Amino acid sequence: MAADPLTPAVSARICLHMNNDHGEAVLSYARHYGGVATAQSARLLEVGAEAMELEVDGSTVAIPFDHTLTDSEDAHRTLVAMLRALPRP
């Protein structure tokens, strides 16, 4: 089965899943990749081909990807890889 193209509906599905099930990961993205070290809250707003957009403590932060995402599977692999690349406390 082929992966879904990265449409607004697919982005919304990814955001819902990440915000509901992986809130700590989203907060980690904001702190590390978004440069908001003191972030208290973060919500994934959109996953686009070039970047993800987060709401961090009431402000919008764009975090670019290291490559252009091609589809939902690429988005999944990239988000997981970004999380795994974070320094562990």
The first five atom37 places (N, CA, C, CB, O) and aatype in JSON, in Angstrom:
{
  "aatype": [12, 0, 0, 3, 14, 10, 16, 14, 0, 19, 15, 0, 1, 9, 4, 10, 8, 12, 2, 2, 3, 8, 7, 6, 0, 19, 10, 15, 18, 0, 1, 8, 18, 7, 7, 19, 0, 16, 0, 5, 15, 0, 1, 10, 10, 6, 19, 7, 0, 6, 0, 12, 6, 10, 6, 19, 3, 7, 15, 16, 19, 0, 9, 14, 13, 3, 8, 16, 10, 16, 3, 15, 6, 3, 0, 8, 1, 16, 10, 19, 0, 12, 10, 1, 0, 10, 14, 1, 14],
  "atom_mask": [
    [1, 1, 1, 1, 1],
    [1, 1, 1, 1, 1],
    [1, 1, 1, 1, 1],
    [1, 1, 1, 1, 1],
    [1, 1, 1, 1, 1],
    [1, 1, 1, 1, 1],
    [1, 1, 1, 1, 1],
    [1, 1, 1, 1, 1],
    [1, 1, 1, 1, 1],
    [1, 1, 1, 1, 1],
    [1, 1, 1, 1, 1],
    [1, 1, 1, 1, 1],
    [1, 1, 1, 1, 1],
    [1, 1, 1, 1, 1],
    [1, 1, 1, 1, 1],
    [1, 1, 1, 1, 1],
    [1, 1, 1, 1, 1],
    [1, 1, 1, 1, 1],
    [1, 1, 1, 1, 1],
    [1, 1, 1, 1, 1],
    [1, 1, 1, 1, 1],
    [1, 1, 1, 1, 1],
    [1, 1, 1, 0, 1],
    [1, 1, 1, 1, 1],
    [1, 1, 1, 1, 1],
    [1, 1, 1, 1, 1],
    [1, 1, 1, 1, 1],
    [1, 1, 1, 1, 1],
    [1, 1, 1, 1, 1],
    [1, 1, 1, 1, 1],
    [1, 1, 1, 1, 1],
    [1, 1, 1, 1, 1],
    [1, 1, 1, 1, 1],
    [1, 1, 1, 0, 1],
    [1, 1, 1, 0, 1],
    [1, 1, 1, 1, 1],
    [1, 1, 1, 1, 1],
    [1, 1, 1, 1, 1],
    [1, 1, 1, 1, 1],
    [1, 1, 1, 1, 1],
    [1, 1, 1, 1, 1],
    [1, 1, 1, 1, 1],
    [1, 1, 1, 1, 1],
    [1, 1, 1, 1, 1],
    [1, 1, 1, 1, 1],
    [1, 1, 1, 1, 1],
    [1, 1, 1, 1, 1],
    [1, 1, 1, 0, 1],
    [1, 1, 1, 1, 1],
    [1, 1, 1, 1, 1],
    [1, 1, 1, 1, 1],
    [1, 1, 1, 1, 1],
    [1, 1, 1, 1, 1],
    [1, 1, 1, 1, 1],
    [1, 1, 1, 1, 1],
    [1, 1, 1, 1, 1],
    [1, 1, 1, 1, 1],
    [1, 1, 1, 0, 1],
    [1, 1, 1, 1, 1],
    [1, 1, 1, 1, 1],
    [1, 1, 1, 1, 1],
    [1, 1, 1, 1, 1],
    [1, 1, 1, 1, 1],
    [1, 1, 1, 1, 1],
    [1, 1, 1, 1, 1],
    [1, 1, 1, 1, 1],
    [1, 1, 1, 1, 1],
    [1, 1, 1, 1, 1],
    [1, 1, 1, 1, 1],
    [1, 1, 1, 1, 1],
    [1, 1, 1, 1, 1],
    [1, 1, 1, 1, 1],
    [1, 1, 1, 1, 1],
    [1, 1, 1, 1, 1],
    [1, 1, 1, 1, 1],
    [1, 1, 1, 1, 1],
    [1, 1, 1, 1, 1],
    [1, 1, 1, 1, 1],
    [1, 1, 1, 1, 1],
    [1, 1, 1, 1, 1],
    [1, 1, 1, 1, 1],
    [1, 1, 1, 1, 1],
    [1, 1, 1, 1, 1],
    [1, 1, 1, 1, 1],
    [1, 1, 1, 1, 1],
    [1, 1, 1, 1, 1],
    [1, 1, 1, 1, 1],
    [1, 1, 1, 1, 1],
    [1, 1, 1, 1, 1]
  ],
  "atom_positions": [
    [[0.84, -1.19, 0.0], [0.0, 0.0, 0.0], [0.88, 1.25, 0.0], [-0.95, 0.0, 1.22], [1.81, 1.35, 0.8]],
    [[0.6, 2.18, -0.87], [1.39, 3.4, -0.98], [1.06, 4.35, 0.17], [1.14, 4.09, -2.35], [-0.05, 4.33, 0.71]],
    [[2.02, 5.16, 0.52], [1.8, 6.16, 1.57], [0.94, 7.29, 1.01], [3.15, 6.72, 2.09], [0.88, 7.52, -0.19]],
    [[0.27, 7.99, 1.93], [-0.59, 9.1, 1.53], [0.25, 10.33, 1.19], [-1.59, 9.44, 2.65], [1.26, 10.6, 1.85]],
    [[-0.17, 11.07, 0.15], [0.51, 12.35, -0.11], [0.32, 13.29, 1.09], [-0.04, 13.01, -1.42], [-0.63, 13.13, 1.85]],
    [[1.2, 14.24, 1.24], [1.17, 15.13, 2.4], [0.16, 16.27, 2.15], [2.59, 15.71, 2.69], [0.54, 17.41, 1.89]],
    [[-1.12, 15.92, 2.24], [-2.21, 16.89, 2.03], [-2.55, 17.56, 3.36], [-3.47, 16.19, 1.42], [-2.08, 17.11, 4.41]],
    [[-3.35, 18.62, 3.34], [-3.8, 19.22, 4.6], [-4.51, 18.22, 5.51], [-4.72, 20.4, 4.3], [-4.37, 18.29, 6.73]],
    [[-5.27, 17.29, 4.94], [-5.97, 16.29, 5.76], [-4.97, 15.35, 6.43], [-6.96, 15.47, 4.9], [-5.15, 15.0, 7.6]],
    [[-3.94, 14.96, 5.71], [-2.91, 14.09, 6.29], [-2.14, 14.85, 7.37], [-1.93, 13.57, 5.19], [-1.84, 14.29, 8.43]],
    [[-1.83, 16.12, 7.12], [-1.17, 16.95, 8.12], [-2.02, 17.02, 9.39], [-0.91, 18.37, 7.56], [-1.49, 16.88, 10.49]],
    [[-3.32, 17.24, 9.23], [-4.22, 17.33, 10.38], [-4.23, 16.01, 11.16], [-5.65, 17.68, 9.93], [-4.25, 16.02, 12.39]],
    [[-4.21, 14.89, 10.45], [-4.18, 13.57, 11.11], [-2.89, 13.39, 11.91], [-4.33, 12.44, 10.07], [-2.91, 12.92, 13.04]],
    [[-1.77, 13.77, 11.31], [-0.48, 13.65, 12.0], [-0.46, 14.54, 13.24], [0.69, 14.03, 11.05], [-0.04, 14.11, 14.31]],
    [[-0.93, 15.78, 13.09], [-0.95, 16.72, 14.22], [-1.82, 16.2, 15.36], [-1.45, 18.09, 13.76], [-1.42, 16.25, 16.52]],
    [[-3.0, 15.7, 15.03], [-3.9, 15.17, 16.06], [-3.23, 14.03, 16.81], [-5.22, 14.69, 15.42], [-3.27, 13.98, 18.04]],
    [[-2.63, 13.12, 16.08], [-1.94, 11.98, 16.7], [-0.78, 12.44, 17.58], [-1.41, 11.02, 15.62], [-0.65, 12.0, 18.72]],
    [[0.05, 13.33, 17.06], [1.2, 13.79, 17.83], [0.77, 14.55, 19.09], [2.09, 14.68, 16.96], [1.33, 14.34, 20.16]],
    [[-0.21, 15.43, 18.95], [-0.65, 16.22, 20.1], [-1.34, 15.36, 21.15], [-1.59, 17.32, 19.64], [-1.17, 15.59, 22.35]],
    [[-2.1, 14.35, 20.72], [-2.82, 13.5, 21.67], [-1.94, 12.43, 22.3], [-3.99, 12.84, 20.98], [-2.09, 12.12, 23.48]],
    [[-1.02, 11.87, 21.51], [-0.27, 10.7, 21.98], [1.21, 10.96, 22.25], [-0.39, 9.61, 20.98], [1.86, 10.18, 22.94]],
    [[1.74, 12.05, 21.71], [3.19, 12.3, 21.84], [3.47, 13.76, 22.19], [3.91, 11.92, 20.55], [4.35, 14.39, 21.59]],
    [[2.74, 14.29, 23.16], [2.89, 15.68, 23.56], [4.29, 16.02, 24.04], [0.0, 0.0, 0.0], [4.79, 17.11, 23.77]],
    [[4.93, 15.09, 24.74], [6.3, 15.34, 25.21], [7.27, 15.46, 24.04], [6.76, 14.22, 26.15], [8.2, 16.25, 24.08]],
    [[7.04, 14.67, 22.99], [7.89, 14.77, 21.8], [7.73, 16.13, 21.14], [7.54, 13.65, 20.79], [8.72, 16.74, 20.73]],
    [[6.5, 16.63, 21.04], [6.25, 17.93, 20.44], [6.95, 19.02, 21.25], [4.73, 18.21, 20.34], [7.55, 19.94, 20.69]],
    [[6.87, 18.92, 22.56], [7.56, 19.88, 23.44], [9.07, 19.79, 23.24], [7.19, 19.62, 24.92], [9.76, 20.81, 23.27]],
    [[9.59, 18.59, 23.06], [11.02, 18.41, 22.81], [11.44, 19.04, 21.49], [11.38, 16.92, 22.81], [12.5, 19.66, 21.4]],
    [[10.6, 18.89, 20.44], [10.89, 19.55, 19.16], [11.0, 21.06, 19.36], [9.79, 19.22, 18.1], [11.92, 21.69, 18.85]],
    [[10.05, 21.63, 20.12], [10.04, 23.08, 20.35], [11.3, 23.52, 21.09], [8.79, 23.49, 21.16], [11.92, 24.52, 20.72]],
    [[11.67, 22.78, 22.11], [12.82, 23.16, 22.91], [14.12, 23.02, 22.15], [12.87, 22.34, 24.17], [14.97, 23.91, 22.19]],
    [[14.3, 21.91, 21.45], [15.58, 21.65, 20.78], [15.65, 22.29, 19.4], [15.8, 20.15, 20.67], [16.53, 23.11, 19.14]],
    [[14.74, 21.91, 18.51], [14.79, 22.39, 17.13], [14.24, 23.8, 16.97], [14.04, 21.45, 16.24], [14.67, 24.55, 16.1]],
    [[13.28, 24.15, 17.82], [12.68, 25.48, 17.74], [13.45, 26.54, 18.5], [0.0, 0.0, 0.0], [13.18, 27.73, 18.36]],
    [[14.41, 26.11, 19.31], [15.25, 27.05, 20.05], [14.55, 27.73, 21.2], [0.0, 0.0, 0.0], [15.01, 28.77, 21.68]],
    [[13.43, 27.15, 21.67], [12.7, 27.74, 22.8], [12.96, 26.85, 24.02], [11.15, 27.86, 22.49], [12.12, 26.05, 24.42]],
    [[14.16, 27.01, 24.6], [14.63, 26.11, 25.65], [13.71, 26.06, 26.86], [16.01, 26.52, 26.09], [13.64, 25.05, 27.55]],
    [[13.01, 27.15, 27.13], [12.15, 27.22, 28.31], [10.68, 26.96, 28.01], [12.28, 28.56, 28.96], [9.81, 27.25, 28.83]],
    [[10.39, 26.4, 26.83], [8.99, 26.16, 26.43], [8.25, 25.34, 27.48], [8.95, 25.42, 25.07], [8.75, 24.34, 27.99]],
    [[7.05, 25.81, 27.8], [6.19, 25.12, 28.77], [5.09, 24.32, 28.09], [5.58, 26.12, 29.73], [4.62, 23.31, 28.63]],
    [[4.67, 24.77, 26.91], [3.63, 24.06, 26.17], [3.91, 24.17, 24.68], [2.23, 24.61, 26.5], [4.42, 25.18, 24.2]],
    [[3.57, 23.12, 23.97], [3.76, 23.11, 22.52], [2.7, 22.23, 21.89], [5.18, 22.62, 22.13], [2.33, 21.18, 22.42]],
    [[2.21, 22.69, 20.74], [1.2, 21.96, 19.99], [1.61, 21.98, 18.53], [-0.23, 22.56, 20.19], [1.98, 23.03, 18.0]],
    [[1.55, 20.83, 17.88], [1.86, 20.75, 16.46], [0.66, 21.25, 15.68], [2.24, 19.28, 16.04], [-0.45, 20.74, 15.84]],
    [[0.88, 22.27, 14.84], [-0.21, 22.89, 14.08], [-0.29, 22.37, 12.65], [-0.05, 24.38, 14.07], [-1.38, 22.2, 12.1]],
    [[0.88, 22.12, 12.05], [0.9, 21.72, 10.64], [2.21, 21.01, 10.32], [0.71, 22.94, 9.72], [3.27, 21.36, 10.83]],
    [[2.1, 20.0, 9.46], [3.28, 19.34, 8.91], [3.23, 19.56, 7.41], [3.33, 17.79, 9.28], [2.38, 19.01, 6.72]],
    [[4.17, 20.37, 6.92], [4.26, 20.63, 5.49], [5.46, 19.9, 4.91], [0.0, 0.0, 0.0], [6.19, 19.22, 5.62]],
    [[5.65, 20.06, 3.62], [6.76, 19.37, 2.96], [8.11, 19.92, 3.4], [6.62, 19.49, 1.45], [9.1, 19.18, 3.43]],
    [[8.16, 21.21, 3.74], [9.43, 21.86, 4.07], [9.67, 22.03, 5.56], [9.49, 23.19, 3.41], [10.81, 22.09, 6.01]],
    [[8.58, 22.1, 6.34], [8.72, 22.42, 7.77], [7.48, 22.0, 8.54], [8.98, 23.92, 7.97], [6.42, 21.75, 7.97]],
    [[7.65, 21.92, 9.87], [6.5, 21.76, 10.74], [6.28, 23.07, 11.47], [6.7, 20.57, 11.75], [7.23, 23.8, 11.77]],
    [[5.03, 23.35, 11.76], [4.68, 24.57, 12.47], [4.1, 24.2, 13.82], [3.68, 25.43, 11.64], [3.19, 23.38, 13.92]],
    [[4.64, 24.83, 14.86], [4.19, 24.57, 16.22], [3.69, 25.85, 16.85], [5.32, 23.96, 17.07], [4.12, 26.95, 16.5]],
    [[2.77, 25.7, 17.78], [2.4, 26.8, 18.67], [3.14, 26.53, 19.97], [0.82, 26.91, 18.89], [2.9, 25.52, 20.64]],
    [[4.04, 27.43, 20.33], [4.87, 27.25, 21.52], [4.61, 28.42, 22.46], [6.38, 27.16, 21.15], [4.93, 29.56, 22.15]],
    [[4.03, 28.12, 23.61], [3.71, 29.15, 24.61], [3.01, 30.35, 23.98], [5.0, 29.61, 25.33], [3.29, 31.5, 24.33]],
    [[2.1, 30.08, 23.05], [1.3, 31.14, 22.44], [1.9, 31.77, 21.19], [0.0, 0.0, 0.0], [1.24, 32.58, 20.54]],
    [[3.13, 31.42, 20.84], [3.76, 31.95, 19.63], [3.9, 30.83, 18.6], [5.13, 32.57, 19.95], [3.95, 29.65, 18.95]],
    [[3.98, 31.22, 17.33], [4.15, 30.24, 16.27], [5.63, 30.09, 15.95], [3.36, 30.65, 15.01], [6.35, 31.07, 15.78]],
    [[6.07, 28.84, 15.86], [7.47, 28.54, 15.56], [7.5, 27.55, 14.4], [8.22, 27.95, 16.81], [6.83, 26.52, 14.44]],
    [[8.28, 27.87, 13.36], [8.45, 26.97, 12.22], [9.79, 26.25, 12.38], [8.39, 27.74, 10.85], [10.81, 26.87, 12.67]],
    [[9.77, 24.95, 12.2], [10.97, 24.14, 12.29], [11.17, 23.46, 10.94], [10.87, 23.08, 13.45], [10.41, 22.56, 10.57]],
    [[12.2, 23.89, 10.2], [12.43, 23.29, 8.87], [12.93, 21.86, 8.98], [13.43, 24.14, 8.08], [13.61, 21.49, 9.94]],
    [[12.59, 21.07, 7.99], [13.11, 19.7, 7.89], [14.43, 19.73, 7.13], [12.09, 18.76, 7.18], [14.74, 20.72, 6.47]],
    [[15.21, 18.66, 7.23], [16.5, 18.61, 6.55], [16.35, 18.2, 5.08], [17.43, 17.64, 7.27], [17.34, 18.17, 4.34]],
    [[15.13, 17.88, 4.67], [14.85, 17.56, 3.27], [13.36, 17.82, 3.04], [15.24, 16.07, 2.92], [12.6, 17.99, 4.0]],
    [[12.94, 17.84, 1.79], [11.53, 18.03, 1.46], [10.81, 16.69, 1.64], [11.35, 18.57, 0.01], [11.18, 15.69, 1.03]],
    [[9.78, 16.7, 2.47], [9.02, 15.47, 2.72], [8.21, 15.1, 1.48], [8.09, 15.63, 3.95], [7.68, 15.97, 0.79]],
    [[8.13, 13.81, 1.21], [7.42, 13.36, 0.01], [6.02, 12.85, 0.31], [8.22, 12.29, -0.66], [5.12, 13.0, -0.52]],
    [[5.81, 12.25, 1.48], [4.5, 11.66, 1.8], [4.41, 11.39, 3.3], [4.28, 10.34, 1.0], [5.3, 11.75, 4.06]],
    [[3.3, 10.76, 3.71], [3.06, 10.54, 5.13], [4.11, 9.62, 5.76], [1.68, 9.94, 5.34], [4.48, 9.82, 6.92]],
    [[4.57, 8.64, 5.03], [5.61, 7.74, 5.57], [6.92, 8.48, 5.78], [5.84, 6.55, 4.62], [7.6, 8.28, 6.79]],
    [[7.27, 9.35, 4.84], [8.48, 10.16, 4.98], [8.34, 11.07, 6.2], [8.75, 10.99, 3.7], [9.29, 11.25, 6.95]],
    [[7.16, 11.65, 6.39], [6.91, 12.5, 7.56], [7.11, 11.7, 8.84], [5.49, 13.11, 7.51], [7.77, 12.17, 9.77]],
    [[6.54, 10.51, 8.9], [6.67, 9.67, 10.08], [8.14, 9.34, 10.36], [5.87, 8.38, 9.9], [8.62, 9.51, 11.48]],
    [[8.85, 8.88, 9.33], [10.26, 8.53, 9.5], [11.08, 9.74, 9.96], [10.84, 7.98, 8.19], [11.96, 9.61, 10.82]],
    [[10.79, 10.9, 9.4], [11.55, 12.11, 9.73], [11.27, 12.56, 11.15], [11.2, 13.23, 8.76], [12.21, 12.9, 11.88]],
    [[10.01, 12.57, 11.56], [9.68, 12.98, 12.93], [10.3, 12.03, 13.95], [8.15, 13.04, 13.12], [10.8, 12.48, 14.99]],
    [[10.28, 10.74, 13.67], [10.9, 9.76, 14.58], [12.41, 9.98, 14.63], [10.58, 8.31, 14.12], [13.0, 9.97, 15.7]],
    [[13.04, 10.17, 13.46], [14.49, 10.38, 13.42], [14.88, 11.65, 14.17], [14.97, 10.47, 11.96], [15.9, 11.67, 14.87]],
    [[14.08, 12.7, 14.04], [14.38, 13.94, 14.76], [14.3, 13.72, 16.26], [13.41, 15.05, 14.34], [15.11, 14.26, 17.01]],
    [[13.32, 12.94, 16.7], [13.19, 12.66, 18.13], [14.37, 11.81, 18.63], [11.86, 11.93, 18.4], [14.91, 12.08, 19.7]],
    [[14.75, 10.81, 17.86], [15.87, 9.95, 18.25], [17.2, 10.68, 18.28], [15.97, 8.78, 17.3], [18.11, 10.29, 19.0]],
    [[17.31, 11.76, 17.48], [18.55, 12.52, 17.42], [18.71, 13.5, 18.6], [18.6, 13.28, 16.12], [19.79, 14.07, 18.79]],
    [[17.66, 13.68, 19.38], [17.74, 14.6, 20.51], [18.69, 14.09, 21.57], [16.35, 14.82, 21.11], [18.78, 12.88, 21.81]],
    [[19.41, 15.01, 22.2], [20.26, 14.57, 23.32], [19.41, 14.07, 24.47], [21.18, 15.73, 23.8], [18.36, 14.64, 24.78]],
    [[19.85, 13.01, 25.1], [19.12, 12.46, 26.25], [19.61, 13.12, 27.52], [19.3, 10.91, 26.34], [20.81, 13.33, 27.7]],
    [[18.67, 13.45, 28.43], [19.08, 14.09, 29.69], [19.88, 13.16, 30.58], [17.86, 14.56, 30.45], [20.29, 13.56, 31.68]]
  ]
}
